Amino acid sequence: MQFIEMSGKTLQQVISDNELPPQELNQLGVNEESVVRINRQGDIELRCGDRWDVIGGLLGEFETRIKRETGLEWV
């Protein structure tokens, strides 16, 4: 499976209001220093110690948004 990994701060910049509001991200444990990753299907995973937890998903043209905002490619 391929992912784009980023900080919680970057996720907050690329996410749309209709996907996960900032308050909900905070409740799920995402802060600016969090490590998150997104797979090609749009699932958002939060790094929690020795595991990754799925916390939500992205909608629509998320791939274009992610690549534009992060400058990263799938790995």
Secondary structure, 3 states (H helix, E strand, C coil): CCEEEEEHHHHHHHCCCCCCCHHHHHHCCCCCCCEEEEECCCEEEEEECCEEEEEEECCCCHHHHHHHHHCCCCC
